[in-house]
Every structure is written in structure tokens, then in C-alpha cells.
Amino acid sequence: MTTETKETRATAKYVRVSASKVRQLTRLIVGRPVPDAVNVLRFADKGAAEPLLKVLRSAAANAENNDGFDPDELVVARAWADEGPTMRRFMPRAQGRAFKIRKRTSHITVVVAPTEEV
């Protein structure tokens, strides 16, 4: 007999922040209840907190509207950030040289689940 866990996810793709900066914040919120995780991200002094907070709120809204869960009783089951495509730009330098600038993007995913299933 298999037990199916009910999880809800939200994803933001091509976010203009590097995946390593988002991963610093995902470590802070995994395993926390959604209201706690929202507060952690609201007061985090990092630029990556804003897009991650947006994805977290979207996952909670998906769980409420699509699966009928109470958003206050959800826990962040998993959260990760994968690397997206890197935009390459060039900056002119001295004596006709050019340095490559990498504008990194990321794909952010947050999975929430009811408290009793984590």
C-alpha cells in the first residue's frame, strides 16, 4: 500500500538573481511553517528574498485554492534554486580589450505540504 503525500509547488523561472544567492535563503526557510518563513524572508537583508517570498506566497495560495489547505497550517517541505541561462555581456577595457560580464538567472521552486505530512 502506498501513501501519497499531498504537496503543492510554485516555480518562478528566469529570475534575474544568481542561484547561489537564492540558496542562502532557501536553507533558512526549509522545514519552517509558512507564516514563519514569510517573516524570515520579509526581514532578510538580501535582494534575493523578494523573489523567493513571491514564490513562497504563490505556493501557499496554490495550496489554498487548488488543494483546499489552510495556508497557516502549511510547512515548507522543500525549496531549491537551479541555475537558469546566463546572459553574456561585454564591458570595454583598456587597450581595446573586452571583459565578459555574466548576468546570471535562476529557476526558484518552493514545495509546501500540510504539517502532519512533513
Phi and psi in radians as a Rosetta constraint file:
Dihedral C 1 N 2 CA 2 C 2 CIRCULARHARMONIC -1.790 0.35
Dihedral N 2 CA 2 C 2 N 3 CIRCULARHARMONIC 2.471 0.35
Dihedral C 2 N 3 CA 3 C 3 CIRCULARHARMONIC -1.821 0.35
Dihedral N 3 CA 3 C 3 N 4 CIRCULARHARMONIC 2.109 0.35
Dihedral C 3 N 4 CA 4 C 4 CIRCULARHARMONIC -1.609 0.35
Dihedral N 4 CA 4 C 4 N 5 CIRCULARHARMONIC 2.148 0.35
Dihedral C 4 N 5 CA 5 C 5 CIRCULARHARMONIC -1.538 0.35
Dihedral N 5 CA 5 C 5 N 6 CIRCULARHARMONIC 2.401 0.35
Dihedral C 5 N 6 CA 6 C 6 CIRCULARHARMONIC -1.681 0.35
Dihedral N 6 CA 6 C 6 N 7 CIRCULARHARMONIC 1.932 0.35
Dihedral C 6 N 7 CA 7 C 7 CIRCULARHARMONIC -2.159 0.35
Dihedral N 7 CA 7 C 7 N 8 CIRCULARHARMONIC 2.703 0.35
Dihedral C 7 N 8 CA 8 C 8 CIRCULARHARMONIC -2.250 0.35
Dihedral N 8 CA 8 C 8 N 9 CIRCULARHARMONIC 2.456 0.35
Dihedral C 8 N 9 CA 9 C 9 CIRCULARHARMONIC -2.267 0.35
Dihedral N 9 CA 9 C 9 N 10 CIRCULARHARMONIC 2.819 0.35
Dihedral C 9 N 10 CA 10 C 10 CIRCULARHARMONIC -2.476 0.35
Dihedral N 10 CA 10 C 10 N 11 CIRCULARHARMONIC 2.541 0.35
Dihedral C 10 N 11 CA 11 C 11 CIRCULARHARMONIC -2.352 0.35
Dihedral N 11 CA 11 C 11 N 12 CIRCULARHARMONIC 2.443 0.35
Dihedral C 11 N 12 CA 12 C 12 CIRCULARHARMONIC -2.110 0.35
Dihedral N 12 CA 12 C 12 N 13 CIRCULARHARMONIC 2.202 0.35
Dihedral C 12 N 13 CA 13 C 13 CIRCULARHARMONIC -1.910 0.35
Dihedral N 13 CA 13 C 13 N 14 CIRCULARHARMONIC 2.681 0.35
Dihedral C 13 N 14 CA 14 C 14 CIRCULARHARMONIC 1.039 0.35
Dihedral N 14 CA 14 C 14 N 15 CIRCULARHARMONIC 0.684 0.35
Dihedral C 14 N 15 CA 15 C 15 CIRCULARHARMONIC -1.352 0.35
Dihedral N 15 CA 15 C 15 N 16 CIRCULARHARMONIC 2.334 0.35
Dihedral C 15 N 16 CA 16 C 16 CIRCULARHARMONIC -1.443 0.35
Dihedral N 16 CA 16 C 16 N 17 CIRCULARHARMONIC 1.032 0.35
Dihedral C 16 N 17 CA 17 C 17 CIRCULARHARMONIC -2.570 0.35
Dihedral N 17 CA 17 C 17 N 18 CIRCULARHARMONIC 2.543 0.35
Dihedral C 17 N 18 CA 18 C 18 CIRCULARHARMONIC -1.224 0.35
Dihedral N 18 CA 18 C 18 N 19 CIRCULARHARMONIC 2.615 0.35
Dihedral C 18 N 19 CA 19 C 19 CIRCULARHARMONIC -1.119 0.35
Dihedral N 19 CA 19 C 19 N 20 CIRCULARHARMONIC -0.598 0.35
Dihedral C 19 N 20 CA 20 C 20 CIRCULARHARMONIC -1.137 0.35
Dihedral N 20 CA 20 C 20 N 21 CIRCULARHARMONIC -0.577 0.35
Dihedral C 20 N 21 CA 21 C 21 CIRCULARHARMONIC -1.256 0.35
Dihedral N 21 CA 21 C 21 N 22 CIRCULARHARMONIC -0.595 0.35
Dihedral C 21 N 22 CA 22 C 22 CIRCULARHARMONIC -1.265 0.35
Dihedral N 22 CA 22 C 22 N 23 CIRCULARHARMONIC -0.638 0.35
Dihedral C 22 N 23 CA 23 C 23 CIRCULARHARMONIC -1.087 0.35
Dihedral N 23 CA 23 C 23 N 24 CIRCULARHARMONIC -0.550 0.35
Dihedral C 23 N 24 CA 24 C 24 CIRCULARHARMONIC -1.013 0.35
Dihedral N 24 CA 24 C 24 N 25 CIRCULARHARMONIC -0.665 0.35
Dihedral C 24 N 25 CA 25 C 25 CIRCULARHARMONIC -1.465 0.35
Dihedral N 25 CA 25 C 25 N 26 CIRCULARHARMONIC -0.537 0.35
Dihedral C 25 N 26 CA 26 C 26 CIRCULARHARMONIC -1.128 0.35
Dihedral N 26 CA 26 C 26 N 27 CIRCULARHARMONIC -0.558 0.35
Dihedral C 26 N 27 CA 27 C 27 CIRCULARHARMONIC -1.119 0.35
Dihedral N 27 CA 27 C 27 N 28 CIRCULARHARMONIC -0.478 0.35
Dihedral C 27 N 28 CA 28 C 28 CIRCULARHARMONIC -1.351 0.35
Dihedral N 28 CA 28 C 28 N 29 CIRCULARHARMONIC -0.472 0.35
Dihedral C 28 N 29 CA 29 C 29 CIRCULARHARMONIC -1.823 0.35
Dihedral N 29 CA 29 C 29 N 30 CIRCULARHARMONIC -0.303 0.35
Dihedral C 29 N 30 CA 30 C 30 CIRCULARHARMONIC -1.143 0.35
Dihedral N 30 CA 30 C 30 N 31 CIRCULARHARMONIC 2.285 0.35
Dihedral C 30 N 31 CA 31 C 31 CIRCULARHARMONIC 1.596 0.35
Dihedral N 31 CA 31 C 31 N 32 CIRCULARHARMONIC -0.141 0.35
Dihedral C 31 N 32 CA 32 C 32 CIRCULARHARMONIC -1.588 0.35
Dihedral N 32 CA 32 C 32 N 33 CIRCULARHARMONIC 2.673 0.35
Dihedral C 32 N 33 CA 33 C 33 CIRCULARHARMONIC -1.109 0.35
Dihedral N 33 CA 33 C 33 N 34 CIRCULARHARMONIC 2.631 0.35
Dihedral C 33 N 34 CA 34 C 34 CIRCULARHARMONIC -1.004 0.35
Dihedral N 34 CA 34 C 34 N 35 CIRCULARHARMONIC -0.770 0.35
Dihedral C 34 N 35 CA 35 C 35 CIRCULARHARMONIC -1.070 0.35
Dihedral N 35 CA 35 C 35 N 36 CIRCULARHARMONIC -0.644 0.35
Dihedral C 35 N 36 CA 36 C 36 CIRCULARHARMONIC -1.154 0.35
Dihedral N 36 CA 36 C 36 N 37 CIRCULARHARMONIC -0.760 0.35
Dihedral C 36 N 37 CA 37 C 37 CIRCULARHARMONIC -1.113 0.35
Dihedral N 37 CA 37 C 37 N 38 CIRCULARHARMONIC -0.661 0.35
Dihedral C 37 N 38 CA 38 C 38 CIRCULARHARMONIC -1.085 0.35
Dihedral N 38 CA 38 C 38 N 39 CIRCULARHARMONIC -0.753 0.35
Dihedral C 38 N 39 CA 39 C 39 CIRCULARHARMONIC -1.150 0.35
Dihedral N 39 CA 39 C 39 N 40 CIRCULARHARMONIC -0.682 0.35
Dihedral C 39 N 40 CA 40 C 40 CIRCULARHARMONIC -1.047 0.35
Dihedral N 40 CA 40 C 40 N 41 CIRCULARHARMONIC -0.776 0.35
Dihedral C 40 N 41 CA 41 C 41 CIRCULARHARMONIC -1.284 0.35
Dihedral N 41 CA 41 C 41 N 42 CIRCULARHARMONIC -0.584 0.35
Dihedral C 41 N 42 CA 42 C 42 CIRCULARHARMONIC -1.100 0.35
Dihedral N 42 CA 42 C 42 N 43 CIRCULARHARMONIC -0.591 0.35
Dihedral C 42 N 43 CA 43 C 43 CIRCULARHARMONIC -1.824 0.35
Dihedral N 43 CA 43 C 43 N 44 CIRCULARHARMONIC 0.100 0.35
Dihedral C 43 N 44 CA 44 C 44 CIRCULARHARMONIC -1.297 0.35
Dihedral N 44 CA 44 C 44 N 45 CIRCULARHARMONIC 2.339 0.35
Dihedral C 44 N 45 CA 45 C 45 CIRCULARHARMONIC -1.621 0.35
Dihedral N 45 CA 45 C 45 N 46 CIRCULARHARMONIC 0.975 0.35
Dihedral C 45 N 46 CA 46 C 46 CIRCULARHARMONIC -2.356 0.35
Dihedral N 46 CA 46 C 46 N 47 CIRCULARHARMONIC 2.530 0.35
Dihedral C 46 N 47 CA 47 C 47 CIRCULARHARMONIC -1.201 0.35
Dihedral N 47 CA 47 C 47 N 48 CIRCULARHARMONIC -0.471 0.35
Dihedral C 47 N 48 CA 48 C 48 CIRCULARHARMONIC -1.322 0.35
Dihedral N 48 CA 48 C 48 N 49 CIRCULARHARMONIC -0.157 0.35
Dihedral C 48 N 49 CA 49 C 49 CIRCULARHARMONIC -1.183 0.35
Dihedral N 49 CA 49 C 49 N 50 CIRCULARHARMONIC -0.603 0.35
Dihedral C 49 N 50 CA 50 C 50 CIRCULARHARMONIC -1.118 0.35
Dihedral N 50 CA 50 C 50 N 51 CIRCULARHARMONIC -0.908 0.35
Dihedral C 50 N 51 CA 51 C 51 CIRCULARHARMONIC -1.160 0.35
Dihedral N 51 CA 51 C 51 N 52 CIRCULARHARMONIC -0.586 0.35
Dihedral C 51 N 52 CA 52 C 52 CIRCULARHARMONIC -1.178 0.35
Dihedral N 52 CA 52 C 52 N 53 CIRCULARHARMONIC -0.675 0.35
Dihedral C 52 N 53 CA 53 C 53 CIRCULARHARMONIC -1.104 0.35
Dihedral N 53 CA 53 C 53 N 54 CIRCULARHARMONIC -0.683 0.35
Dihedral C 53 N 54 CA 54 C 54 CIRCULARHARMONIC -1.103 0.35
Dihedral N 54 CA 54 C 54 N 55 CIRCULARHARMONIC -0.724 0.35
Dihedral C 54 N 55 CA 55 C 55 CIRCULARHARMONIC -1.204 0.35
Dihedral N 55 CA 55 C 55 N 56 CIRCULARHARMONIC -0.689 0.35
Dihedral C 55 N 56 CA 56 C 56 CIRCULARHARMONIC -1.090 0.35
Dihedral N 56 CA 56 C 56 N 57 CIRCULARHARMONIC -0.776 0.35
Dihedral C 56 N 57 CA 57 C 57 CIRCULARHARMONIC -1.132 0.35
Dihedral N 57 CA 57 C 57 N 58 CIRCULARHARMONIC -0.619 0.35
Dihedral C 57 N 58 CA 58 C 58 CIRCULARHARMONIC -1.151 0.35
Dihedral N 58 CA 58 C 58 N 59 CIRCULARHARMONIC -0.721 0.35
Dihedral C 58 N 59 CA 59 C 59 CIRCULARHARMONIC -1.117 0.35
Dihedral N 59 CA 59 C 59 N 60 CIRCULARHARMONIC -0.710 0.35
Dihedral C 59 N 60 CA 60 C 60 CIRCULARHARMONIC -1.147 0.35
Dihedral N 60 CA 60 C 60 N 61 CIRCULARHARMONIC -0.697 0.35
Dihedral C 60 N 61 CA 61 C 61 CIRCULARHARMONIC -1.171 0.35
Dihedral N 61 CA 61 C 61 N 62 CIRCULARHARMONIC -0.666 0.35
Dihedral C 61 N 62 CA 62 C 62 CIRCULARHARMONIC -1.085 0.35
Dihedral N 62 CA 62 C 62 N 63 CIRCULARHARMONIC -0.723 0.35
Dihedral C 62 N 63 CA 63 C 63 CIRCULARHARMONIC -1.146 0.35
Dihedral N 63 CA 63 C 63 N 64 CIRCULARHARMONIC -0.653 0.35
Dihedral C 63 N 64 CA 64 C 64 CIRCULARHARMONIC -1.261 0.35
Dihedral N 64 CA 64 C 64 N 65 CIRCULARHARMONIC -0.836 0.35
Dihedral C 64 N 65 CA 65 C 65 CIRCULARHARMONIC -1.422 0.35
Dihedral N 65 CA 65 C 65 N 66 CIRCULARHARMONIC -0.653 0.35
Dihedral C 65 N 66 CA 66 C 66 CIRCULARHARMONIC -1.588 0.35
Dihedral N 66 CA 66 C 66 N 67 CIRCULARHARMONIC -0.610 0.35
Dihedral C 66 N 67 CA 67 C 67 CIRCULARHARMONIC -1.991 0.35
Dihedral N 67 CA 67 C 67 N 68 CIRCULARHARMONIC -0.101 0.35
Dihedral C 67 N 68 CA 68 C 68 CIRCULARHARMONIC 1.321 0.35
Dihedral N 68 CA 68 C 68 N 69 CIRCULARHARMONIC 0.424 0.35
Dihedral C 68 N 69 CA 69 C 69 CIRCULARHARMONIC -1.528 0.35
Dihedral N 69 CA 69 C 69 N 70 CIRCULARHARMONIC 2.699 0.35
Dihedral C 69 N 70 CA 70 C 70 CIRCULARHARMONIC -1.416 0.35
Dihedral N 70 CA 70 C 70 N 71 CIRCULARHARMONIC 2.124 0.35
Dihedral C 70 N 71 CA 71 C 71 CIRCULARHARMONIC -1.121 0.35
Dihedral N 71 CA 71 C 71 N 72 CIRCULARHARMONIC -0.391 0.35
Dihedral C 71 N 72 CA 72 C 72 CIRCULARHARMONIC -1.372 0.35
Dihedral N 72 CA 72 C 72 N 73 CIRCULARHARMONIC -0.211 0.35
Dihedral C 72 N 73 CA 73 C 73 CIRCULARHARMONIC -1.905 0.35
Dihedral N 73 CA 73 C 73 N 74 CIRCULARHARMONIC 0.369 0.35
Dihedral C 73 N 74 CA 74 C 74 CIRCULARHARMONIC -1.733 0.35
Dihedral N 74 CA 74 C 74 N 75 CIRCULARHARMONIC 2.684 0.35
Dihedral C 74 N 75 CA 75 C 75 CIRCULARHARMONIC -2.189 0.35
Dihedral N 75 CA 75 C 75 N 76 CIRCULARHARMONIC 2.535 0.35
Dihedral C 75 N 76 CA 76 C 76 CIRCULARHARMONIC -1.302 0.35
Dihedral N 76 CA 76 C 76 N 77 CIRCULARHARMONIC 1.831 0.35
Dihedral C 76 N 77 CA 77 C 77 CIRCULARHARMONIC -1.331 0.35
Dihedral N 77 CA 77 C 77 N 78 CIRCULARHARMONIC -0.822 0.35
Dihedral C 77 N 78 CA 78 C 78 CIRCULARHARMONIC -2.586 0.35
Dihedral N 78 CA 78 C 78 N 79 CIRCULARHARMONIC 2.673 0.35
Dihedral C 78 N 79 CA 79 C 79 CIRCULARHARMONIC -2.685 0.35
Dihedral N 79 CA 79 C 79 N 80 CIRCULARHARMONIC 2.372 0.35
Dihedral C 79 N 80 CA 80 C 80 CIRCULARHARMONIC -2.630 0.35
Dihedral N 80 CA 80 C 80 N 81 CIRCULARHARMONIC 2.873 0.35
Dihedral C 80 N 81 CA 81 C 81 CIRCULARHARMONIC -2.332 0.35
Dihedral N 81 CA 81 C 81 N 82 CIRCULARHARMONIC 2.092 0.35
Dihedral C 81 N 82 CA 82 C 82 CIRCULARHARMONIC -1.736 0.35
Dihedral N 82 CA 82 C 82 N 83 CIRCULARHARMONIC 2.715 0.35
Dihedral C 82 N 83 CA 83 C 83 CIRCULARHARMONIC -1.302 0.35
Dihedral N 83 CA 83 C 83 N 84 CIRCULARHARMONIC 2.375 0.35
Dihedral C 83 N 84 CA 84 C 84 CIRCULARHARMONIC -1.726 0.35
Dihedral N 84 CA 84 C 84 N 85 CIRCULARHARMONIC -2.960 0.35
Dihedral C 84 N 85 CA 85 C 85 CIRCULARHARMONIC -1.185 0.35
Dihedral N 85 CA 85 C 85 N 86 CIRCULARHARMONIC 2.575 0.35
Dihedral C 85 N 86 CA 86 C 86 CIRCULARHARMONIC -1.767 0.35
Dihedral N 86 CA 86 C 86 N 87 CIRCULARHARMONIC 2.199 0.35
Dihedral C 86 N 87 CA 87 C 87 CIRCULARHARMONIC -1.469 0.35
Dihedral N 87 CA 87 C 87 N 88 CIRCULARHARMONIC 2.339 0.35
Dihedral C 87 N 88 CA 88 C 88 CIRCULARHARMONIC -1.910 0.35
Dihedral N 88 CA 88 C 88 N 89 CIRCULARHARMONIC 2.260 0.35
Dihedral C 88 N 89 CA 89 C 89 CIRCULARHARMONIC -2.231 0.35
Dihedral N 89 CA 89 C 89 N 90 CIRCULARHARMONIC 2.832 0.35
Dihedral C 89 N 90 CA 90 C 90 CIRCULARHARMONIC -2.155 0.35
Dihedral N 90 CA 90 C 90 N 91 CIRCULARHARMONIC 2.428 0.35
Dihedral C 90 N 91 CA 91 C 91 CIRCULARHARMONIC -1.988 0.35
Dihedral N 91 CA 91 C 91 N 92 CIRCULARHARMONIC 2.220 0.35
Dihedral C 91 N 92 CA 92 C 92 CIRCULARHARMONIC -1.158 0.35
Dihedral N 92 CA 92 C 92 N 93 CIRCULARHARMONIC 2.460 0.35
Dihedral C 92 N 93 CA 93 C 93 CIRCULARHARMONIC -2.227 0.35
Dihedral N 93 CA 93 C 93 N 94 CIRCULARHARMONIC -3.064 0.35
Dihedral C 93 N 94 CA 94 C 94 CIRCULARHARMONIC -1.159 0.35
Dihedral N 94 CA 94 C 94 N 95 CIRCULARHARMONIC 2.622 0.35
Dihedral C 94 N 95 CA 95 C 95 CIRCULARHARMONIC 1.016 0.35
Dihedral N 95 CA 95 C 95 N 96 CIRCULARHARMONIC 0.668 0.35
Dihedral C 95 N 96 CA 96 C 96 CIRCULARHARMONIC 1.378 0.35
Dihedral N 96 CA 96 C 96 N 97 CIRCULARHARMONIC 0.136 0.35
Dihedral C 96 N 97 CA 97 C 97 CIRCULARHARMONIC -1.474 0.35
Dihedral N 97 CA 97 C 97 N 98 CIRCULARHARMONIC 2.946 0.35
Dihedral C 97 N 98 CA 98 C 98 CIRCULARHARMONIC -2.450 0.35
Dihedral N 98 CA 98 C 98 N 99 CIRCULARHARMONIC 2.367 0.35
Dihedral C 98 N 99 CA 99 C 99 CIRCULARHARMONIC -1.827 0.35
Dihedral N 99 CA 99 C 99 N 100 CIRCULARHARMONIC 2.475 0.35
Dihedral C 99 N 100 CA 100 C 100 CIRCULARHARMONIC -1.443 0.35
Dihedral N 100 CA 100 C 100 N 101 CIRCULARHARMONIC 2.338 0.35
Dihedral C 100 N 101 CA 101 C 101 CIRCULARHARMONIC -1.959 0.35
Dihedral N 101 CA 101 C 101 N 102 CIRCULARHARMONIC 2.257 0.35
Dihedral C 101 N 102 CA 102 C 102 CIRCULARHARMONIC -1.852 0.35
Dihedral N 102 CA 102 C 102 N 103 CIRCULARHARMONIC 2.048 0.35
Dihedral C 102 N 103 CA 103 C 103 CIRCULARHARMONIC -1.750 0.35
Dihedral N 103 CA 103 C 103 N 104 CIRCULARHARMONIC 1.826 0.35
Dihedral C 103 N 104 CA 104 C 104 CIRCULARHARMONIC -1.506 0.35
Dihedral N 104 CA 104 C 104 N 105 CIRCULARHARMONIC 2.619 0.35
Dihedral C 104 N 105 CA 105 C 105 CIRCULARHARMONIC -2.202 0.35
Dihedral N 105 CA 105 C 105 N 106 CIRCULARHARMONIC 2.926 0.35
Dihedral C 105 N 106 CA 106 C 106 CIRCULARHARMONIC -2.540 0.35
Dihedral N 106 CA 106 C 106 N 107 CIRCULARHARMONIC 2.767 0.35
Dihedral C 106 N 107 CA 107 C 107 CIRCULARHARMONIC -1.960 0.35
Dihedral N 107 CA 107 C 107 N 108 CIRCULARHARMONIC 2.032 0.35
Dihedral C 107 N 108 CA 108 C 108 CIRCULARHARMONIC -1.819 0.35
Dihedral N 108 CA 108 C 108 N 109 CIRCULARHARMONIC 2.293 0.35
Dihedral C 108 N 109 CA 109 C 109 CIRCULARHARMONIC -2.259 0.35
Dihedral N 109 CA 109 C 109 N 110 CIRCULARHARMONIC 2.345 0.35
Dihedral C 109 N 110 CA 110 C 110 CIRCULARHARMONIC -2.223 0.35
Dihedral N 110 CA 110 C 110 N 111 CIRCULARHARMONIC 2.301 0.35
Dihedral C 110 N 111 CA 111 C 111 CIRCULARHARMONIC -2.042 0.35
Dihedral N 111 CA 111 C 111 N 112 CIRCULARHARMONIC 2.208 0.35
Dihedral C 111 N 112 CA 112 C 112 CIRCULARHARMONIC -2.024 0.35
Dihedral N 112 CA 112 C 112 N 113 CIRCULARHARMONIC 2.644 0.35
Dihedral C 112 N 113 CA 113 C 113 CIRCULARHARMONIC -2.506 0.35
Dihedral N 113 CA 113 C 113 N 114 CIRCULARHARMONIC 2.751 0.35
Dihedral C 113 N 114 CA 114 C 114 CIRCULARHARMONIC -1.090 0.35
Dihedral N 114 CA 114 C 114 N 115 CIRCULARHARMONIC 2.700 0.35
Dihedral C 114 N 115 CA 115 C 115 CIRCULARHARMONIC -1.013 0.35
Dihedral N 115 CA 115 C 115 N 116 CIRCULARHARMONIC -0.726 0.35
Dihedral C 115 N 116 CA 116 C 116 CIRCULARHARMONIC -1.247 0.35
Dihedral N 116 CA 116 C 116 N 117 CIRCULARHARMONIC -0.245 0.35
Dihedral C 116 N 117 CA 117 C 117 CIRCULARHARMONIC -1.751 0.35
Dihedral N 117 CA 117 C 117 N 118 CIRCULARHARMONIC -0.027 0.35
